[in-house]
């Protein structure tokens, strides 16, 4: 069985006006690859340490391959340029647990 995968994004927005088109355009690119938002920078309660960024986004995809395909897609790469021009941060793909057992 294919494990779900999650994209974790830790973002510091430097220019909210320049970032706004990314917020508007990224969701469509995610949906095309079967992805969906699980967290989109909701209220946070820090329990320990310092957060790595101001903004936290968690996306769920059917598999790591679909998450990678989304990230490499022409549509997302165009959005990525907008994000990179208005923010700093890091993204990673994390494979989920096999819960079929």
N, CA, C and O of each residue as an XYZ file, in Angstrom:
404
protein
N       0.844     -1.183      0.000
C       0.000      0.000      0.000
C       0.893      1.252      0.000
O       1.901      1.300      0.704
N       0.522      2.233     -0.773
C       1.268      3.482     -0.840
C       0.983      4.322      0.396
O      -0.167      4.493      0.799
N       2.046      4.839      0.984
C       1.896      5.694      2.159
C       1.604      7.127      1.722
O       2.127      7.599      0.712
N       0.771      7.804      2.486
C       0.544      9.223      2.240
C       1.831      9.976      2.533
O       2.703      9.489      3.254
N       1.937     11.165      1.966
C       3.102     12.008      2.212
C       2.624     13.410      2.561
O       1.537     13.839      2.174
N       3.460     14.094      3.292
C       3.122     15.419      3.787
C       4.228     16.398      3.404
O       5.414     16.104      3.548
N       3.824     17.542      2.924
C       4.769     18.620      2.678
C       4.657     19.573      3.860
O       3.581     20.086      4.166
N       5.791     19.796      4.515
C       5.858     20.742      5.618
C       6.569     21.978      5.096
O       7.672     21.888      4.557
N       5.941     23.123      5.255
C       6.520     24.383      4.803
C       6.632     25.327      5.986
O       5.654     25.588      6.687
N       7.829     25.832      6.195
C       8.116     26.802      7.249
C       8.510     28.093      6.536
O       9.569     28.156      5.911
N       7.679     29.108      6.622
C       7.837     30.300      5.785
C       7.839     31.569      6.632
O       7.038     31.720      7.555
N       8.748     32.472      6.300
C       8.761     33.832      6.842
C       8.447     34.779      5.692
O       9.247     34.935      4.769
N       7.291     35.401      5.752
C       6.868     36.325      4.702
C       7.506     37.682      4.959
O       7.342     38.266      6.030
N       8.233     38.175      3.965
C       8.902     39.471      4.076
C       8.061     40.590      3.447
O       8.106     41.736      3.894
N       7.297     40.243      2.410
C       6.498     41.237      1.688
C       5.104     40.667      1.439
O       4.887     39.990      0.434
N       4.150     40.933      2.345
C       2.804     40.359      2.222
C       2.096     40.704      0.911
O       1.353     39.877      0.383
N       2.310     41.894      0.382
C       1.672     42.263     -0.887
C       2.166     41.387     -2.035
O       1.370     40.917     -2.848
N       3.465     41.169     -2.100
C       4.028     40.310     -3.149
C       3.655     38.842     -2.922
O       3.580     38.067     -3.875
N       3.420     38.461     -1.665
C       3.100     37.081     -1.312
C       1.645     36.723     -1.619
O       1.330     35.554     -1.839
N       0.770     37.708     -1.634
C      -0.674     37.481     -1.817
C      -1.015     36.674     -3.071
O      -1.871     35.793     -2.984
N      -0.396     36.919     -4.239
C      -0.714     36.090     -5.404
C      -0.339     34.614     -5.219
O      -0.976     33.734     -5.798
N       0.677     34.350     -4.425
C       1.048     32.963     -4.125
C      -0.054     32.293     -3.303
O      -0.454     31.165     -3.589
N      -0.534     32.992     -2.288
C      -1.612     32.457     -1.442
C      -2.845     32.150     -2.288
O      -3.527     31.152     -2.058
N      -3.128     33.007     -3.266
C      -4.291     32.809     -4.127
C      -4.071     31.709     -5.163
O      -5.010     30.983     -5.490
N      -2.859     31.570     -5.682
C      -2.609     30.659     -6.792
C      -2.142     29.267     -6.431
O      -2.368     28.333     -7.201
N      -1.501     29.091     -5.290
C      -0.949     27.784     -4.921
C      -2.006     26.691     -4.723
O      -1.763     25.557     -5.135
N      -3.172     26.973     -4.112
C      -4.129     25.891     -3.854
C      -4.538     25.098     -5.098
O      -4.677     23.877     -5.031
N      -4.728     25.766     -6.212
C      -5.114     25.061     -7.431
C      -4.025     24.084     -7.879
O      -4.330     22.983     -8.339
N      -2.760     24.483     -7.748
C      -1.667     23.593     -8.163
C      -1.611     22.363     -7.266
O      -1.272     21.273     -7.729
N      -1.934     22.524     -6.010
C      -1.911     21.426     -5.040
C      -3.025     20.421     -5.347
O      -2.793     19.212     -5.354
N      -4.225     20.924     -5.598
C      -5.386     20.066     -5.845
C      -5.203     19.185     -7.081
O      -5.660     18.042     -7.105
N      -4.538     19.715     -8.102
C      -4.331     18.949     -9.341
C      -3.592     17.639     -9.064
O      -3.795     16.659     -9.780
N      -2.745     17.607     -8.044
C      -1.953     16.415     -7.727
C      -2.536     15.622     -6.562
O      -1.851     14.793     -5.963
N      -3.805     15.881     -6.244
C      -4.478     15.136     -5.189
C      -4.121     15.605     -3.795
O      -4.387     14.908     -2.816
N      -3.518     16.789     -3.697
C      -3.118     17.310     -2.399
C      -4.203     18.150     -1.762
O      -5.138     18.608     -2.419
N      -4.051     18.338     -0.468
C      -4.981     19.200      0.261
C      -4.268     19.788      1.466
O      -3.311     19.218      1.990
N      -4.761     20.944      1.890
C      -4.220     21.597      3.082
C      -4.739     20.893      4.331
O      -5.931     20.608      4.445
N      -3.838     20.617      5.258
C      -4.230     20.176      6.593
C      -4.059     21.310      7.591
O      -4.846     21.452      8.527
N      -3.021     22.117      7.383
C      -2.740     23.278      8.225
C      -2.348     24.414      7.297
O      -1.519     24.245      6.403
N      -2.949     25.565      7.520
C      -2.588     26.742      6.732
C      -2.424     27.925      7.682
O      -3.208     28.874      7.690
N      -1.368     27.818      8.476
C      -0.963     28.872      9.409
C      -2.050     29.243     10.402
O      -2.377     30.421     10.553
N      -2.607     28.264     11.072
C      -3.599     28.541     12.108
C      -2.947     29.088     13.375
O      -1.733     29.278     13.439
N      -3.778     29.334     14.371
C      -3.268     29.789     15.663
C      -2.318     28.741     16.229
O      -2.557     27.541     16.103
N      -1.250     29.201     16.846
C      -0.232     28.296     17.383
C      -0.084     28.494     18.884
O      -0.205     29.610     19.390
N       0.174     27.413     19.580
C       0.520     27.448     20.992
C       1.871     26.759     21.125
O       1.950     25.533     21.060
N       2.915     27.523     21.309
C       4.265     26.973     21.408
C       4.411     26.276     22.753
O       4.189     26.879     23.803
N       4.787     24.998     22.713
C       4.969     24.220     23.932
C       6.432     24.177     24.362
O       6.733     24.196     25.556
N       7.342     24.119     23.387
C       8.770     24.073     23.689
C       9.542     24.714     22.547
O       9.131     24.646     21.389
N      10.656     25.333     22.886
C      11.565     25.860     21.873
C      10.993     27.029     21.089
O       9.978     27.625     21.450
N      11.686     27.328     20.005
C      11.312     28.429     19.127
C      10.809     27.878     17.801
O      11.402     26.936     17.275
N       9.744     28.428     17.247
C       9.276     27.959     15.938
C      10.316     28.294     14.860
O      10.977     29.329     14.943
N      10.464     27.431     13.855
C      11.459     27.670     12.810
C      11.082     28.809     11.858
O      11.934     29.304     11.120
N       9.824     29.223     11.868
C       9.363     30.294     10.979
C       8.048     30.836     11.510
O       7.425     30.241     12.389
N       7.636     31.973     10.963
C       6.370     32.583     11.374
C       5.167     31.794     10.868
O       4.151     31.690     11.554
N       5.288     31.244      9.671
C       4.168     30.607      8.987
C       4.431     29.108      8.847
O       5.526     28.701      8.457
N       3.427     28.291      9.165
C       3.521     26.837      9.022
C       2.382     26.354      8.141
O       1.218     26.681      8.376
N       2.726     25.573      7.123
C       1.728     24.966      6.245
C       2.014     23.475      6.167
O       3.167     23.070      6.018
N       0.973     22.657      6.267
C       1.090     21.208      6.108
C       0.124     20.786      5.008
O      -1.077     21.044      5.076
N       0.683     20.126      3.987
C      -0.113     19.599      2.873
C      -0.084     18.085      2.931
O       0.923     17.498      3.326
N      -1.182     17.446      2.540
C      -1.244     15.986      2.454
C      -1.401     15.601      0.994
O      -2.217     16.177      0.276
N      -0.609     14.615      0.555
C      -0.692     14.068     -0.798
C      -0.871     12.553     -0.711
O      -0.514     11.946      0.299
N      -1.416     11.941     -1.753
C      -1.619     10.492     -1.743
C      -0.314      9.700     -1.621
O      -0.329      8.563     -1.151
N       0.815     10.286     -2.040
C       2.101      9.596     -1.993
C       3.224     10.625     -2.103
O       2.994     11.774     -2.478
N       4.441     10.195     -1.771
C       5.601     11.073     -1.933
C       5.819     11.386     -3.410
O       6.244     12.489     -3.752
N       5.533     10.431     -4.282
C       5.696     10.667     -5.720
C       4.760     11.776     -6.205
O       5.153     12.602     -7.030
N       3.527     11.798     -5.699
C       2.583     12.856     -6.091
C       3.011     14.207     -5.513
O       2.861     15.236     -6.172
N       3.534     14.211     -4.306
C       4.034     15.456     -3.724
C       5.210     15.992     -4.527
O       5.291     17.192     -4.791
N       6.115     15.112     -4.912
C       7.265     15.514     -5.717
C       6.819     16.007     -7.095
O       7.353     16.990     -7.608
N       5.845     15.327     -7.690
C       5.325     15.748     -8.999
C       4.704     17.142     -8.908
O       4.883     17.965     -9.806
N       3.971     17.404     -7.819
C       3.414     18.748     -7.613
C       4.528     19.780     -7.538
O       4.482     20.804     -8.219
N       5.531     19.506     -6.707
C       6.600     20.480     -6.502
C       7.349     20.772     -7.803
O       7.727     21.915     -8.057
N       7.564     19.749     -8.623
C       8.309     19.906     -9.875
C       7.454     20.443    -11.024
O       7.992     20.809    -12.069
N       6.143     20.496    -10.849
C       5.255     20.900    -11.944
C       5.511     22.343    -12.389
O       5.917     23.191    -11.594
N       5.267     22.599    -13.667
C       5.418     23.956    -14.202
C       4.524     24.936    -13.455
O       4.939     26.052    -13.142
N       3.303     24.518    -13.174
C       2.353     25.400    -12.501
C       2.868     25.805    -11.121
O       2.803     26.979    -10.756
N       3.385     24.829    -10.345
C       3.875     25.198     -9.021
C       5.182     25.969     -9.106
O       5.404     26.881     -8.309
N       6.036     25.635    -10.031
C       7.299     26.365    -10.139
C       7.058     27.845    -10.421
O       7.816     28.695     -9.952
N       6.009     28.163    -11.184
C       5.650     29.568    -11.407
C       5.220     30.215    -10.089
O       5.586     31.357     -9.811
N       4.445     29.491     -9.279
C       4.031     30.001     -7.969
C       5.236     30.111     -7.028
O       5.331     31.051     -6.239
N       6.136     29.159     -7.119
C       7.322     29.148     -6.264
C       8.159     30.413     -6.458
O       8.713     30.951     -5.499
N       8.245     30.875     -7.685
C       8.991     32.112     -7.954
C       8.371     33.294     -7.213
O       9.083     34.149     -6.687
N       7.050     33.335     -7.176
C       6.363     34.395     -6.431
C       6.702     34.263     -4.947
O       7.062     35.242     -4.294
N       6.581     33.038     -4.424
C       6.877     32.810     -2.998
C       8.303     33.218     -2.669
O       8.542     33.896     -1.669
N       9.247     32.811     -3.500
C      10.654     33.093     -3.230
C      10.971     34.588     -3.284
O      11.897     35.053     -2.619
N      10.212     35.330     -4.068
C      10.464     36.767     -4.164
C       9.918     37.545     -2.971
O      10.271     38.706     -2.767
N       9.052     36.897     -2.180
C       8.387     37.608     -1.093
C       8.631     36.990      0.283
O       8.156     37.511      1.292
N       9.379     35.870      0.324
C       9.541     35.169      1.593
C      10.828     34.352      1.610
O      11.497     34.180      0.592
N      11.148     33.860      2.791
C      12.222     32.880      2.944
C      11.614     31.683      3.667
O      10.549     31.792      4.276
N      12.287     30.559      3.599
C      11.770     29.405      4.318
C      12.306     28.103      3.792
O      13.263     28.069      3.019
N      11.675     27.030      4.219
C      12.069     25.702      3.770
C      10.834     24.824      3.630
O       9.839     24.998      4.333
N      10.929     23.867      2.691
C       9.875     22.891      2.459
C      10.508     21.512      2.495
O      11.658     21.341      2.090
N       9.768     20.537      2.975
C      10.243     19.151      2.944
C       9.056     18.212      2.752
O       7.924     18.523      3.124
N       9.346     17.067      2.166
C       8.352     16.003      2.039
C       8.655     14.962      3.101
O       9.791     14.507      3.230
N       7.635     14.588      3.859
C       7.775     13.576      4.913
C       6.778     12.476      4.609
O       5.589     12.738      4.428
N       7.263     11.242      4.552
C       6.373     10.112      4.305
C       5.617      9.778      5.587
O       6.187      9.776      6.678
N       4.318      9.494      5.433
C       3.487      9.159      6.583
C       3.671      7.731      7.048
O       4.383      6.946      6.421
N       3.029      7.404      8.141
C       3.076      6.047      8.694
C       2.195      5.109      7.871
O       1.213      5.539      7.266
N       2.546      3.855      7.856
C       1.706      2.838      7.253
C       0.679      2.422      8.297
O       0.999      1.700      9.242
N      -0.553      2.881      8.123
C      -1.598      2.593      9.118
C      -2.486      1.427      8.706
O      -3.546      1.216      9.296
N      -2.057      0.664      7.690
C      -2.883     -0.448      7.204
C      -2.779     -1.684      8.092
O      -3.505     -2.652      7.870
N      -1.917     -1.678      9.068
C      -1.737     -2.845      9.946
C      -2.628     -2.784     11.142
O      -2.600     -3.686     11.979
